[in-house]
């Protein structure tokens, strides 16, 4: 079994700040606890894990900004 925890925080601005009206900021993290798939060095020789299923990056932070005008 393999589970990860992802977090996302998003804020959409209304008219409280006129020059940000319609803007949306998103902050997030995928794989918060930096879990990695089960090791299997006999099958997967490069990274010892199935990176197609579990990914090779580990913890990943991101920021997204959008504005409508």
PDB file of N, CA, C, O and CB in Angstrom:
ATOM      1  N   UNK A   1       0.848  -1.181   0.000  1.00  0.00           N
ATOM      2  CA  UNK A   1       0.000   0.000   0.000  1.00  0.00           C
ATOM      3  C   UNK A   1       0.887   1.236   0.000  1.00  0.00           C
ATOM      4  O   UNK A   1       1.944   1.262   0.630  1.00  0.00           O
ATOM      5  CB  UNK A   1      -0.961   0.003   1.221  1.00  0.00           C
ATOM      6  N   UNK A   2       0.445   2.241  -0.706  1.00  0.00           N
ATOM      7  CA  UNK A   2       1.233   3.467  -0.834  1.00  0.00           C
ATOM      8  C   UNK A   2       0.285   4.654  -0.799  1.00  0.00           C
ATOM      9  O   UNK A   2      -0.564   4.797  -1.680  1.00  0.00           O
ATOM     10  CB  UNK A   2       2.080   3.466  -2.149  1.00  0.00           C
ATOM     11  N   UNK A   3       0.419   5.500   0.201  1.00  0.00           N
ATOM     12  CA  UNK A   3      -0.429   6.689   0.334  1.00  0.00           C
ATOM     13  C   UNK A   3       0.442   7.920   0.481  1.00  0.00           C
ATOM     14  O   UNK A   3       1.508   7.872   1.095  1.00  0.00           O
ATOM     15  CB  UNK A   3      -1.388   6.558   1.543  1.00  0.00           C
ATOM     16  N   UNK A   4      -0.017   9.021  -0.088  1.00  0.00           N
ATOM     17  CA  UNK A   4       0.657  10.298   0.098  1.00  0.00           C
ATOM     18  C   UNK A   4      -0.352  11.316   0.601  1.00  0.00           C
ATOM     19  O   UNK A   4      -1.561  11.125   0.475  1.00  0.00           O
ATOM     20  CB  UNK A   4       1.322  10.780  -1.219  1.00  0.00           C
ATOM     21  N   UNK A   5       0.158  12.398   1.172  1.00  0.00           N
ATOM     22  CA  UNK A   5      -0.679  13.496   1.644  1.00  0.00           C
ATOM     23  C   UNK A   5      -0.341  14.717   0.803  1.00  0.00           C
ATOM     24  O   UNK A   5       0.823  15.106   0.706  1.00  0.00           O
ATOM     25  CB  UNK A   5      -0.464  13.777   3.178  1.00  0.00           C
ATOM     26  N   UNK A   6      -1.355  15.322   0.197  1.00  0.00           N
ATOM     27  CA  UNK A   6      -1.195  16.536  -0.593  1.00  0.00           C
ATOM     28  C   UNK A   6      -1.971  17.659   0.086  1.00  0.00           C
ATOM     29  O   UNK A   6      -3.057  17.432   0.620  1.00  0.00           O
ATOM     30  CB  UNK A   6      -1.682  16.326  -2.063  1.00  0.00           C
ATOM     31  N   UNK A   7      -1.415  18.871   0.068  1.00  0.00           N
ATOM     32  CA  UNK A   7      -2.091  20.040   0.628  1.00  0.00           C
ATOM     33  C   UNK A   7      -2.214  21.111  -0.442  1.00  0.00           C
ATOM     34  O   UNK A   7      -1.354  21.245  -1.312  1.00  0.00           O
ATOM     35  CB  UNK A   7      -1.331  20.587   1.862  1.00  0.00           C
ATOM     36  N   UNK A   8      -3.303  21.874  -0.359  1.00  0.00           N
ATOM     37  CA  UNK A   8      -3.534  22.960  -1.297  1.00  0.00           C
ATOM     38  C   UNK A   8      -4.231  24.089  -0.557  1.00  0.00           C
ATOM     39  O   UNK A   8      -5.200  23.856   0.165  1.00  0.00           O
ATOM     40  CB  UNK A   8      -4.373  22.486  -2.519  1.00  0.00           C
ATOM     41  N   UNK A   9      -3.746  25.302  -0.731  1.00  0.00           N
ATOM     42  CA  UNK A   9      -4.383  26.491  -0.187  1.00  0.00           C
ATOM     43  C   UNK A   9      -4.620  27.438  -1.349  1.00  0.00           C
ATOM     44  O   UNK A   9      -3.710  27.709  -2.134  1.00  0.00           O
ATOM     45  CB  UNK A   9      -3.511  27.161   0.938  1.00  0.00           C
ATOM     46  N   UNK A  10      -5.838  27.940  -1.459  1.00  0.00           N
ATOM     47  CA  UNK A  10      -6.186  28.825  -2.564  1.00  0.00           C
ATOM     48  C   UNK A  10      -6.922  30.047  -2.034  1.00  0.00           C
ATOM     49  O   UNK A  10      -7.761  29.933  -1.141  1.00  0.00           O
ATOM     50  CB  UNK A  10      -7.046  28.086  -3.609  1.00  0.00           C
ATOM     51  N   UNK A  11      -6.611  31.206  -2.577  1.00  0.00           N
ATOM     52  CA  UNK A  11      -7.267  32.459  -2.195  1.00  0.00           C
ATOM     53  C   UNK A  11      -7.672  33.194  -3.462  1.00  0.00           C
ATOM     54  O   UNK A  11      -6.841  33.489  -4.321  1.00  0.00           O
ATOM     55  CB  UNK A  11      -6.331  33.348  -1.309  1.00  0.00           C
ATOM     56  N   UNK A  12      -8.968  33.485  -3.565  1.00  0.00           N
ATOM     57  CA  UNK A  12      -9.473  34.293  -4.668  1.00  0.00           C
ATOM     58  C   UNK A  12      -9.783  35.679  -4.121  1.00  0.00           C
ATOM     59  O   UNK A  12     -10.517  35.817  -3.143  1.00  0.00           O
ATOM     60  CB  UNK A  12     -10.740  33.643  -5.327  1.00  0.00           C
ATOM     61  N   UNK A  13      -9.227  36.693  -4.749  1.00  0.00           N
ATOM     62  CA  UNK A  13      -9.410  38.058  -4.282  1.00  0.00           C
ATOM     63  C   UNK A  13     -10.646  38.664  -4.921  1.00  0.00           C
ATOM     64  O   UNK A  13     -10.883  38.517  -6.120  1.00  0.00           O
ATOM     65  CB  UNK A  13      -8.171  38.910  -4.590  1.00  0.00           C
ATOM     66  N   UNK A  14     -11.422  39.341  -4.107  1.00  0.00           N
ATOM     67  CA  UNK A  14     -12.607  40.043  -4.595  1.00  0.00           C
ATOM     68  C   UNK A  14     -12.282  41.510  -4.791  1.00  0.00           C
ATOM     69  O   UNK A  14     -11.241  41.856  -5.351  1.00  0.00           O
ATOM     70  CB  UNK A  14     -13.793  39.876  -3.621  1.00  0.00           C
ATOM     71  N   UNK A  15     -13.160  42.354  -4.336  1.00  0.00           N
ATOM     72  CA  UNK A  15     -12.985  43.800  -4.526  1.00  0.00           C
ATOM     73  C   UNK A  15     -12.265  44.464  -3.362  1.00  0.00           C
ATOM     74  O   UNK A  15     -12.082  45.681  -3.375  1.00  0.00           O
ATOM     75  CB  UNK A  15     -14.328  44.461  -4.724  1.00  0.00           C
ATOM     76  N   UNK A  16     -11.847  43.689  -2.341  1.00  0.00           N
ATOM     77  CA  UNK A  16     -11.182  44.299  -1.182  1.00  0.00           C
ATOM     78  C   UNK A  16      -9.850  44.947  -1.550  1.00  0.00           C
ATOM     79  O   UNK A  16      -9.439  45.909  -0.901  1.00  0.00           O
ATOM     80  CB  UNK A  16     -10.957  43.253  -0.103  1.00  0.00           C
ATOM     81  N   UNK A  17      -9.176  44.449  -2.563  1.00  0.00           N
ATOM     82  CA  UNK A  17      -7.948  45.060  -3.081  1.00  0.00           C
ATOM     83  C   UNK A  17      -8.181  45.267  -4.574  1.00  0.00           C
ATOM     84  O   UNK A  17      -8.089  44.315  -5.349  1.00  0.00           O
ATOM     85  CB  UNK A  17      -6.656  44.158  -2.798  1.00  0.00           C
ATOM     86  N   UNK A  18      -8.479  46.491  -4.985  1.00  0.00           N
ATOM     87  CA  UNK A  18      -8.926  46.729  -6.367  1.00  0.00           C
ATOM     88  C   UNK A  18      -7.990  46.190  -7.452  1.00  0.00           C
ATOM     89  O   UNK A  18      -8.473  45.631  -8.437  1.00  0.00           O
ATOM     90  CB  UNK A  18      -9.103  48.193  -6.576  1.00  0.00           C
ATOM     91  N   UNK A  19      -6.685  46.336  -7.310  1.00  0.00           N
ATOM     92  CA  UNK A  19      -5.775  45.894  -8.371  1.00  0.00           C
ATOM     93  C   UNK A  19      -5.578  44.374  -8.375  1.00  0.00           C
ATOM     94  O   UNK A  19      -4.944  43.840  -9.285  1.00  0.00           O
ATOM     95  CB  UNK A  19      -4.425  46.584  -8.216  1.00  0.00           C
ATOM     96  N   UNK A  20      -6.114  43.670  -7.367  1.00  0.00           N
ATOM     97  CA  UNK A  20      -6.075  42.208  -7.350  1.00  0.00           C
ATOM     98  C   UNK A  20      -7.449  41.585  -7.583  1.00  0.00           C
ATOM     99  O   UNK A  20      -7.606  40.370  -7.463  1.00  0.00           O
ATOM    100  CB  UNK A  20      -5.515  41.722  -6.031  1.00  0.00           C
ATOM    101  N   UNK A  21      -8.439  42.405  -7.912  1.00  0.00           N
ATOM    102  CA  UNK A  21      -9.791  41.882  -8.128  1.00  0.00           C
ATOM    103  C   UNK A  21      -9.769  40.824  -9.229  1.00  0.00           C
ATOM    104  O   UNK A  21      -9.281  41.076 -10.331  1.00  0.00           O
ATOM    105  CB  UNK A  21     -10.775  43.028  -8.495  1.00  0.00           C
ATOM    106  N   UNK A  22     -10.290  39.663  -8.932  1.00  0.00           N
ATOM    107  CA  UNK A  22     -10.316  38.568  -9.890  1.00  0.00           C
ATOM    108  C   UNK A  22      -9.077  37.694  -9.878  1.00  0.00           C
ATOM    109  O   UNK A  22      -9.020  36.701 -10.603  1.00  0.00           O
ATOM    110  CB  UNK A  22     -10.504  39.109 -11.243  1.00  0.00           C
ATOM    111  N   UNK A  23      -8.084  38.041  -9.069  1.00  0.00           N
ATOM    112  CA  UNK A  23      -6.854  37.245  -9.001  1.00  0.00           C
ATOM    113  C   UNK A  23      -7.059  36.027  -8.102  1.00  0.00           C
ATOM    114  O   UNK A  23      -7.838  36.066  -7.150  1.00  0.00           O
ATOM    115  CB  UNK A  23      -5.677  38.104  -8.481  1.00  0.00           C
ATOM    116  N   UNK A  24      -6.352  34.952  -8.418  1.00  0.00           N
ATOM    117  CA  UNK A  24      -6.398  33.738  -7.608  1.00  0.00           C
ATOM    118  C   UNK A  24      -4.973  33.232  -7.412  1.00  0.00           C
ATOM    119  O   UNK A  24      -4.240  33.028  -8.379  1.00  0.00           O
ATOM    120  CB  UNK A  24      -7.293  32.645  -8.276  1.00  0.00           C
ATOM    121  N   UNK A  25      -4.591  33.033  -6.163  1.00  0.00           N
ATOM    122  CA  UNK A  25      -3.271  32.529  -5.807  1.00  0.00           C
ATOM    123  C   UNK A  25      -3.452  31.144  -5.183  1.00  0.00           C
ATOM    124  O   UNK A  25      -4.299  30.961  -4.308  1.00  0.00           O
ATOM    125  CB  UNK A  25      -2.526  33.509  -4.823  1.00  0.00           C
ATOM    126  N   UNK A  26      -2.665  30.182  -5.630  1.00  0.00           N
ATOM    127  CA  UNK A  26      -2.723  28.829  -5.089  1.00  0.00           C
ATOM    128  C   UNK A  26      -1.324  28.407  -4.651  1.00  0.00           C
ATOM    129  O   UNK A  26      -0.359  28.555  -5.402  1.00  0.00           O
ATOM    130  CB  UNK A  26      -3.300  27.832  -6.137  1.00  0.00           C
ATOM    131  N   UNK A  27      -1.221  27.887  -3.441  1.00  0.00           N
ATOM    132  CA  UNK A  27       0.016  27.329  -2.908  1.00  0.00           C
ATOM    133  C   UNK A  27      -0.254  25.872  -2.575  1.00  0.00           C
ATOM    134  O   UNK A  27      -1.321  25.546  -2.055  1.00  0.00           O
ATOM    135  CB  UNK A  27       0.521  28.124  -1.648  1.00  0.00           C
ATOM    136  N   UNK A  28       0.685  25.001  -2.862  1.00  0.00           N
ATOM    137  CA  UNK A  28       0.440  23.597  -2.566  1.00  0.00           C
ATOM    138  C   UNK A  28       1.709  22.791  -2.421  1.00  0.00           C
ATOM    139  O   UNK A  28       2.806  23.236  -2.759  1.00  0.00           O
ATOM    140  CB  UNK A  28      -0.404  22.996  -3.630  1.00  0.00           C
ATOM    141  N   UNK A  29       1.523  21.598  -1.909  1.00  0.00           N
ATOM    142  CA  UNK A  29       2.617  20.632  -1.798  1.00  0.00           C
ATOM    143  C   UNK A  29       2.039  19.247  -2.073  1.00  0.00           C
ATOM    144  O   UNK A  29       1.023  18.859  -1.497  1.00  0.00           O
ATOM    145  CB  UNK A  29       3.307  20.695  -0.379  1.00  0.00           C
ATOM    146  N   UNK A  30       2.692  18.521  -2.949  1.00  0.00           N
ATOM    147  CA  UNK A  30       2.346  17.128  -3.223  1.00  0.00           C
ATOM    148  C   UNK A  30       3.338  16.237  -2.491  1.00  0.00           C
ATOM    149  O   UNK A  30       4.529  16.540  -2.435  1.00  0.00           O
ATOM    150  CB  UNK A  30       2.349  16.829  -4.760  1.00  0.00           C
ATOM    151  N   UNK A  31       2.846  15.141  -1.931  1.00  0.00           N
ATOM    152  CA  UNK A  31       3.672  14.191  -1.189  1.00  0.00           C
ATOM    153  C   UNK A  31       4.352  14.876  -0.004  1.00  0.00           C
ATOM    154  O   UNK A  31       5.578  14.882   0.105  1.00  0.00           O
ATOM    155  CB  UNK A  31       4.727  13.558  -2.115  1.00  0.00           C
ATOM    156  N   UNK A  32       3.541  15.450   0.877  1.00  0.00           N
ATOM    157  CA  UNK A  32       4.015  16.243   2.011  1.00  0.00           C
ATOM    158  C   UNK A  32       5.082  15.537   2.842  1.00  0.00           C
ATOM    159  O   UNK A  32       6.058  16.168   3.246  1.00  0.00           O
ATOM    160  CB  UNK A  32       2.856  16.600   2.894  1.00  0.00           C
ATOM    161  N   UNK A  33       4.920  14.256   3.102  1.00  0.00           N
ATOM    162  CA  UNK A  33       5.855  13.530   3.960  1.00  0.00           C
ATOM    163  C   UNK A  33       6.972  12.837   3.179  1.00  0.00           C
ATOM    164  O   UNK A  33       7.711  12.020   3.729  1.00  0.00           O
ATOM    165  CB  UNK A  33       5.105  12.508   4.775  1.00  0.00           C
ATOM    166  N   UNK A  34       7.086  13.175   1.884  1.00  0.00           N
ATOM    167  CA  UNK A  34       8.174  12.694   1.029  1.00  0.00           C
ATOM    168  C   UNK A  34       8.254  11.166   0.990  1.00  0.00           C
ATOM    169  O   UNK A  34       9.342  10.596   1.074  1.00  0.00           O
ATOM    170  CB  UNK A  34       9.498  13.261   1.512  1.00  0.00           C
ATOM    171  N   UNK A  35       7.103  10.509   0.861  1.00  0.00           N
ATOM    172  CA  UNK A  35       7.041   9.047   0.776  1.00  0.00           C
ATOM    173  C   UNK A  35       7.522   8.594  -0.604  1.00  0.00           C
ATOM    174  O   UNK A  35       7.308   9.279  -1.605  1.00  0.00           O
ATOM    175  CB  UNK A  35       5.593   8.534   1.048  1.00  0.00           C
ATOM    176  N   UNK A  36       8.160   7.454  -0.638  1.00  0.00           N
ATOM    177  CA  UNK A  36       8.661   6.890  -1.881  1.00  0.00           C
ATOM    178  C   UNK A  36       8.098   5.484  -2.020  1.00  0.00           C
ATOM    179  O   UNK A  36       7.848   4.816  -1.017  1.00  0.00           O
ATOM    180  CB  UNK A  36      10.222   6.882  -1.917  1.00  0.00           C
ATOM    181  N   UNK A  37       7.899   5.037  -3.226  1.00  0.00           N
ATOM    182  CA  UNK A  37       7.321   3.714  -3.468  1.00  0.00           C
ATOM    183  C   UNK A  37       8.170   2.586  -2.898  1.00  0.00           C
ATOM    184  O   UNK A  37       9.321   2.796  -2.517  1.00  0.00           O
ATOM    185  CB  UNK A  37       7.133   3.500  -4.948  1.00  0.00           C
ATOM    186  N   UNK A  38       7.598   1.392  -2.842  1.00  0.00           N
ATOM    187  CA  UNK A  38       8.308   0.218  -2.331  1.00  0.00           C
ATOM    188  C   UNK A  38       9.505  -0.114  -3.221  1.00  0.00           C
ATOM    189  O   UNK A  38       9.395  -0.122  -4.447  1.00  0.00           O
ATOM    190  CB  UNK A  38       7.358  -0.995  -2.241  1.00  0.00           C
ATOM    191  N   UNK A  39      10.630  -0.383  -2.600  1.00  0.00           N
ATOM    192  CA  UNK A  39      11.848  -0.699  -3.343  1.00  0.00           C
ATOM    193  C   UNK A  39      11.773  -2.098  -3.943  1.00  0.00           C
ATOM    194  O   UNK A  39      11.310  -3.041  -3.301  1.00  0.00           O
ATOM    195  CB  UNK A  39      13.075  -0.582  -2.433  1.00  0.00           C
ATOM    196  N   UNK A  40      12.228  -2.216  -5.162  1.00  0.00           N
ATOM    197  CA  UNK A  40      12.298  -3.513  -5.851  1.00  0.00           C
ATOM    198  C   UNK A  40      13.495  -3.481  -6.800  1.00  0.00           C
ATOM    199  O   UNK A  40      13.320  -3.326  -8.009  1.00  0.00           O
ATOM    200  CB  UNK A  40      10.962  -3.825  -6.636  1.00  0.00           C
ATOM    201  N   UNK A  41      14.720  -3.628  -6.261  1.00  0.00           N
ATOM    202  CA  UNK A  41      15.927  -3.499  -7.086  1.00  0.00           C
ATOM    203  C   UNK A  41      16.082  -4.588  -8.139  1.00  0.00           C
ATOM    204  O   UNK A  41      16.856  -4.419  -9.081  1.00  0.00           O
ATOM    205  CB  UNK A  41      17.131  -3.503  -6.208  1.00  0.00           C
ATOM    206  N   UNK A  42      15.371  -5.695  -8.004  1.00  0.00           N
ATOM    207  CA  UNK A  42      15.471  -6.762  -9.000  1.00  0.00           C
ATOM    208  C   UNK A  42      14.718  -6.431 -10.282  1.00  0.00           C
ATOM    209  O   UNK A  42      15.068  -6.919 -11.357  1.00  0.00           O
ATOM    210  CB  UNK A  42      14.947  -8.059  -8.423  1.00  0.00           C
ATOM    211  N   UNK A  43      13.689  -5.606 -10.169  1.00  0.00           N
ATOM    212  CA  UNK A  43      12.869  -5.260 -11.332  1.00  0.00           C
ATOM    213  C   UNK A  43      13.248  -3.909 -11.918  1.00  0.00           C
ATOM    214  O   UNK A  43      13.303  -3.753 -13.138  1.00  0.00           O
ATOM    215  CB  UNK A  43      11.401  -5.257 -10.955  1.00  0.00           C
ATOM    216  N   UNK A  44      13.510  -2.929 -11.054  1.00  0.00           N
ATOM    217  CA  UNK A  44      13.797  -1.560 -11.496  1.00  0.00           C
ATOM    218  C   UNK A  44      15.240  -1.233 -11.136  1.00  0.00           C
ATOM    219  O   UNK A  44      15.564  -1.039  -9.964  1.00  0.00           O
ATOM    220  CB  UNK A  44      12.809  -0.527 -10.844  1.00  0.00           C
ATOM    221  N   UNK A  45      16.101  -1.171 -12.139  1.00  0.00           N
ATOM    222  CA  UNK A  45      17.533  -1.048 -11.870  1.00  0.00           C
ATOM    223  C   UNK A  45      18.016   0.382 -11.678  1.00  0.00           C
ATOM    224  O   UNK A  45      18.995   0.594 -10.962  1.00  0.00           O
ATOM    225  CB  UNK A  45      18.294  -1.666 -12.979  1.00  0.00           C
ATOM    226  N   UNK A  46      17.368   1.372 -12.289  1.00  0.00           N
ATOM    227  CA  UNK A  46      17.867   2.746 -12.192  1.00  0.00           C
ATOM    228  C   UNK A  46      17.584   3.382 -10.837  1.00  0.00           C
ATOM    229  O   UNK A  46      18.493   3.923 -10.206  1.00  0.00           O
ATOM    230  CB  UNK A  46      17.252   3.593 -13.281  1.00  0.00           C
ATOM    231  N   UNK A  47      16.343   3.323 -10.387  1.00  0.00           N
ATOM    232  CA  UNK A  47      15.984   3.980  -9.131  1.00  0.00           C
ATOM    233  C   UNK A  47      15.453   3.004  -8.088  1.00  0.00           C
ATOM    234  O   UNK A  47      15.082   3.426  -6.992  1.00  0.00           O
ATOM    235  CB  UNK A  47      14.954   5.050  -9.389  1.00  0.00           C
ATOM    236  N   UNK A  48      15.407   1.723  -8.397  1.00  0.00           N
ATOM    237  CA  UNK A  48      14.926   0.673  -7.497  1.00  0.00           C
ATOM    238  C   UNK A  48      13.444   0.777  -7.160  1.00  0.00           C
ATOM    239  O   UNK A  48      12.976   0.121  -6.229  1.00  0.00           O
ATOM    240  CB  UNK A  48      15.713   0.703  -6.233  1.00  0.00           C
ATOM    241  N   UNK A  49      12.701   1.591  -7.904  1.00  0.00           N
ATOM    242  CA  UNK A  49      11.267   1.759  -7.663  1.00  0.00           C
ATOM    243  C   UNK A  49      10.582   2.035  -8.991  1.00  0.00           C
ATOM    244  O   UNK A  49      11.213   2.535  -9.923  1.00  0.00           O
ATOM    245  CB  UNK A  49      10.991   2.911  -6.643  1.00  0.00           C
ATOM    246  N   UNK A  50       9.312   1.719  -9.086  1.00  0.00           N
ATOM    247  CA  UNK A  50       8.534   1.972 -10.303  1.00  0.00           C
ATOM    248  C   UNK A  50       8.171   3.457 -10.366  1.00  0.00           C
ATOM    249  O   UNK A  50       7.143   3.866  -9.827  1.00  0.00           O
ATOM    250  CB  UNK A  50       7.246   1.085 -10.340  1.00  0.00           C
ATOM    251  N   UNK A  51       9.005   4.259 -11.020  1.00  0.00           N
ATOM    252  CA  UNK A  51       8.778   5.707 -11.077  1.00  0.00           C
ATOM    253  C   UNK A  51       7.595   6.073 -11.957  1.00  0.00           C
ATOM    254  O   UNK A  51       7.075   7.182 -11.841  1.00  0.00           O
ATOM    255  CB  UNK A  51      10.018   6.409 -11.582  1.00  0.00           C
ATOM    256  N   UNK A  52       7.158   5.188 -12.825  1.00  0.00           N
ATOM    257  CA  UNK A  52       5.966   5.443 -13.627  1.00  0.00           C
ATOM    258  C   UNK A  52       4.709   5.442 -12.786  1.00  0.00           C
ATOM    259  O   UNK A  52       3.750   6.145 -13.106  1.00  0.00           O
ATOM    260  CB  UNK A  52       5.845   4.417 -14.723  1.00  0.00           C
ATOM    261  N   UNK A  53       4.697   4.671 -11.725  1.00  0.00           N
ATOM    262  CA  UNK A  53       3.543   4.599 -10.828  1.00  0.00           C
ATOM    263  C   UNK A  53       3.674   5.557  -9.658  1.00  0.00           C
ATOM    264  O   UNK A  53       2.712   6.246  -9.318  1.00  0.00           O
ATOM    265  CB  UNK A  53       3.368   3.185 -10.311  1.00  0.00           C
ATOM    266  N   UNK A  54       4.836   5.614  -9.041  1.00  0.00           N
ATOM    267  CA  UNK A  54       5.015   6.370  -7.808  1.00  0.00           C
ATOM    268  C   UNK A  54       5.677   7.727  -7.989  1.00  0.00           C
ATOM    269  O   UNK A  54       5.695   8.520  -7.047  1.00  0.00           O
ATOM    270  CB  UNK A  54       5.814   5.570  -6.860  1.00  0.00           C
ATOM    271  N   UNK A  55       6.218   8.021  -9.160  1.00  0.00           N
ATOM    272  CA  UNK A  55       6.900   9.289  -9.381  1.00  0.00           C
ATOM    273  C   UNK A  55       8.329   9.238  -8.873  1.00  0.00           C
ATOM    274  O   UNK A  55       8.664   8.428  -8.008  1.00  0.00           O
ATOM    275  CB  UNK A  55       6.146  10.422  -8.706  1.00  0.00           C
ATOM    276  N   UNK A  56       9.167  10.109  -9.415  1.00  0.00           N
ATOM    277  CA  UNK A  56      10.581  10.111  -9.044  1.00  0.00           C
ATOM    278  C   UNK A  56      10.982  11.358  -8.278  1.00  0.00           C
ATOM    279  O   UNK A  56      12.119  11.455  -7.816  1.00  0.00           O
ATOM    280  CB  UNK A  56      11.436   9.983 -10.273  1.00  0.00           C
ATOM    281  N   UNK A  57      10.081  12.304  -8.134  1.00  0.00           N
ATOM    282  CA  UNK A  57      10.447  13.594  -7.556  1.00  0.00           C
ATOM    283  C   UNK A  57      10.391  13.581  -6.036  1.00  0.00           C
ATOM    284  O   UNK A  57      11.260  14.175  -5.398  1.00  0.00           O
ATOM    285  CB  UNK A  57       9.538  14.676  -8.087  1.00  0.00           C
ATOM    286  N   UNK A  58       9.417  12.936  -5.439  1.00  0.00           N
ATOM    287  CA  UNK A  58       9.235  13.021  -3.990  1.00  0.00           C
ATOM    288  C   UNK A  58       8.388  14.240  -3.672  1.00  0.00           C
ATOM    289  O   UNK A  58       7.431  14.538  -4.388  1.00  0.00           O
ATOM    290  CB  UNK A  58      10.604  13.092  -3.250  1.00  0.00           C
ATOM    291  N   UNK A  59       8.731  14.943  -2.608  1.00  0.00           N
ATOM    292  CA  UNK A  59       7.971  16.136  -2.203  1.00  0.00           C
ATOM    293  C   UNK A  59       8.103  17.214  -3.273  1.00  0.00           C
ATOM    294  O   UNK A  59       9.183  17.437  -3.819  1.00  0.00           O
ATOM    295  CB  UNK A  59       8.466  16.673  -0.824  1.00  0.00           C
ATOM    296  N   UNK A  60       6.978  17.884  -3.567  1.00  0.00           N
ATOM    297  CA  UNK A  60       6.956  18.871  -4.641  1.00  0.00           C
ATOM    298  C   UNK A  60       6.098  20.057  -4.218  1.00  0.00           C
ATOM    299  O   UNK A  60       4.902  19.903  -3.971  1.00  0.00           O
ATOM    300  CB  UNK A  60       6.421  18.248  -5.957  1.00  0.00           C
ATOM    301  N   UNK A  61       6.704  21.242  -4.134  1.00  0.00           N
ATOM    302  CA  UNK A  61       5.991  22.476  -3.800  1.00  0.00           C
ATOM    303  C   UNK A  61       5.642  23.212  -5.084  1.00  0.00           C
ATOM    304  O   UNK A  61       6.383  23.138  -6.064  1.00  0.00           O
ATOM    305  CB  UNK A  61       6.840  23.380  -2.860  1.00  0.00           C
ATOM    306  N   UNK A  62       4.518  23.921  -5.085  1.00  0.00           N
ATOM    307  CA  UNK A  62       4.163  24.702  -6.263  1.00  0.00           C
ATOM    308  C   UNK A  62       3.365  25.947  -5.890  1.00  0.00           C
ATOM    309  O   UNK A  62       2.727  26.013  -4.839  1.00  0.00           O
ATOM    310  CB  UNK A  62       3.368  23.848  -7.241  1.00  0.00           C
ATOM    311  N   UNK A  63       3.421  26.929  -6.786  1.00  0.00           N
ATOM    312  CA  UNK A  63       2.674  28.183  -6.669  1.00  0.00           C
ATOM    313  C   UNK A  63       2.024  28.440  -8.013  1.00  0.00           C
ATOM    314  O   UNK A  63       2.644  28.258  -9.061  1.00  0.00           O
ATOM    315  CB  UNK A  63       3.602  29.386  -6.239  1.00  0.00           C
ATOM    316  N   UNK A  64       0.769  28.865  -7.976  1.00  0.00           N
ATOM    317  CA  UNK A  64       0.039  29.179  -9.203  1.00  0.00           C
ATOM    318  C   UNK A  64      -0.635  30.528  -9.004  1.00  0.00           C
ATOM    319  O   UNK A  64      -1.245  30.770  -7.963  1.00  0.00           O
ATOM    320  CB  UNK A  64      -1.011  28.061  -9.556  1.00  0.00           C
ATOM    321  N   UNK A  65      -0.532  31.397  -9.984  1.00  0.00           N
ATOM    322  CA  UNK A  65      -1.175  32.713  -9.921  1.00  0.00           C
ATOM    323  C   UNK A  65      -1.950  32.949 -11.204  1.00  0.00           C
ATOM    324  O   UNK A  65      -1.429  32.762 -12.304  1.00  0.00           O
ATOM    325  CB  UNK A  65      -0.130  33.842  -9.696  1.00  0.00           C
ATOM    326  N   UNK A  66      -3.200  33.363 -11.050  1.00  0.00           N
ATOM    327  CA  UNK A  66      -4.050  33.663 -12.203  1.00  0.00           C
ATOM    328  C   UNK A  66      -4.748  34.987 -11.948  1.00  0.00           C
ATOM    329  O   UNK A  66      -5.089  35.316 -10.812  1.00  0.00           O
ATOM    330  CB  UNK A  66      -5.089  32.523 -12.462  1.00  0.00           C
ATOM    331  N   UNK A  67      -4.956  35.738 -13.016  1.00  0.00           N
ATOM    332  CA  UNK A  67      -5.691  36.993 -12.895  1.00  0.00           C
ATOM    333  C   UNK A  67      -6.604  37.146 -14.102  1.00  0.00           C
ATOM    334  O   UNK A  67      -6.225  36.847 -15.235  1.00  0.00           O
ATOM    335  CB  UNK A  67      -4.720  38.206 -12.777  1.00  0.00           C
ATOM    336  N   UNK A  68      -7.801  37.612 -13.835  1.00  0.00           N
ATOM    337  CA  UNK A  68      -8.756  37.885 -14.907  1.00  0.00           C
ATOM    338  C   UNK A  68      -8.815  39.396 -15.107  1.00  0.00           C
ATOM    339  O   UNK A  68      -8.876  40.161 -14.145  1.00  0.00           O
ATOM    340  CB  UNK A  68     -10.177  37.298 -14.576  1.00  0.00           C
ATOM    341  N   UNK A  69      -8.797  39.804 -16.356  1.00  0.00           N
ATOM    342  CA  UNK A  69      -8.928  41.242 -16.643  1.00  0.00           C
ATOM    343  C   UNK A  69      -9.585  41.443 -17.968  1.00  0.00           C
ATOM    344  O   UNK A  69      -9.786  42.582 -18.391  1.00  0.00           O
ATOM    345  CB  UNK A  69      -7.570  41.942 -16.625  1.00  0.00           C
TER     346      UNK A  69
END
